[in-house]
Amino acid sequence: MTKLVLVLLIGLMCEAVGVVFLSKAIKEIGEVKQVSASEIWRLVKSGATNSKMVAGVALEAVFFGVLLYLMSQAELSFVWPMTALSFVFTTIAAKLILKEQVSGLRWSGVVFIMIGAAVITLSEKMKPKPATVTAPAESRH
């Protein structure tokens, strides 16, 4: 399980940094002035040529790949709630990289998320291990 948690943490770091890149990119590209085909095309074209947007999408793709790997290795009821830690990583990244102001109330929410993730991890560790079945010895006559 340690390997799964390590892979998850790496994926969550990619996700948090990816979201920061996407936030920076969309602010560079500019706001949506109206919902129209030409405006959507402008956003797509601008996003495809913005290095921060490309990096953000790539990091989000890495996170998605990590998520698929984790779901193939562990129960969904363990993996999916643990992805809530992305809120923790993203809040920290927003504070450190984007210099956002994070209120005490918001930090309280982050602490509750961390407690929830700890409870989920503990429940996985306390889960009974499946009994190992040994093949009967071959009898020789």
N, C-alpha and C positions, 0 to 999 in steps of 0.2 A: 504494500500500500504506500510505502514511502516514495517509491518510484512514481506512482500515480499522482501523489500530491506535488512532487517536484515538477512533473510535466505540467500539471495544472497551473502551478505558480508561474512557470515560464510562459505558458499560454496567456495567463491573465496579465502579465507584464506587457506582452505584445499587444493585447487588446487595449490596455489603458493608454499606452503610447500611441497606438493607432488612432484612438478616439481624439487624443490631443492633436495629432497631425491633421485629422479631418476637420476639427474645430478651427485650427489656424487656416487651413486651406479655404474653408467656406467663407471665412471673414475676408480673405484676400480676393476671392472671386466676386463677392458682393451679394447683397440680398436679392431675393426673388422679387421682381417688380410686379409681375402679374403671372398668372398661370396660363401659359399659352405654349404652343408647339415651338415657336421661335425662342422663347425664354428658356424652355427646357433644353433646347439644342445649345443655347449659349452656355448654360450651366454644364452640360455634358462635355462640350468642347473645351471650356475653360478648365474643368476638372481633370480631363484627360491629359492636359498639358501642364498641370500644376504639380510640381514634385512632391509637395506635402500631401496632396490628395492621393497621388499614386502610392506614396509610402504608407499612408494611412490605410488605404484599401489592401495593400499587400500584408500589412501587419494584422488586419482584421481577418484576412484569408488564412494566415498562419494560425490565428486563434481558432478559426472554424475547423481547420485540420486537426488541431490538438483536441478540440471538443469531440470530433468524430472518433479519434483514436481512443480517448477516454471512455466514450460510450461503448466501444467494442471491448474494453477491458474490465469495466466495472458496472455495477447496477446504476441505472438511470436515477434512481432515488438518492443515490450518493453523489453522482457527478453533477446533476443539474443544480441542486441547491448550493453546491460548492461554487458554482459560477457566480453566485451572488457576491462573492469576494471581489468581482470586477468593480463593484461600486466603491469598495475600499480603495483599490488600486487607482481607479480613475479619479476619485476625490483627491488622493495624495498627489497624483500627477497634475491635476488642475491647479492645486495649491502651489506646487513646486515649479512647474514649467510655465503654466499660464498666469501665475501670480494672482489667481482668483482669491477673493475673500471667502472663507468658509466659516460660517457662524458656529457657535457652540452647540446650537440645536442640531445642526447638520452633522457635526462631529459625533454627537450623541447617537444619531441614527447609524453612523458608521460603526460605532462601538457595538450596537445591538446586532448589526450584520455580522461582525466578527464573532460575537458570542454564539449566534446561530450556526455559523460555519464550524465553530469548535464543537458544538453539540453534535452536529452531523458527523464530524470526523470521529468523535468519541463513540458514537453509535456504531460506526463501521468497525472500530477496533474491538468493541464488545460483542460483535456478532459471533455466534458460535461457529467454529470452524467445521467444515464438512468432514465426516469420518472418512478415513482412507480405507479403501477396500483392497485387501491383498488376495491375490489369486491362490487358490488351494494348491498345495504341493502335489505334483504328479506322483501317483503311486506306481511303484514298479513291482511287478510280480515275478 
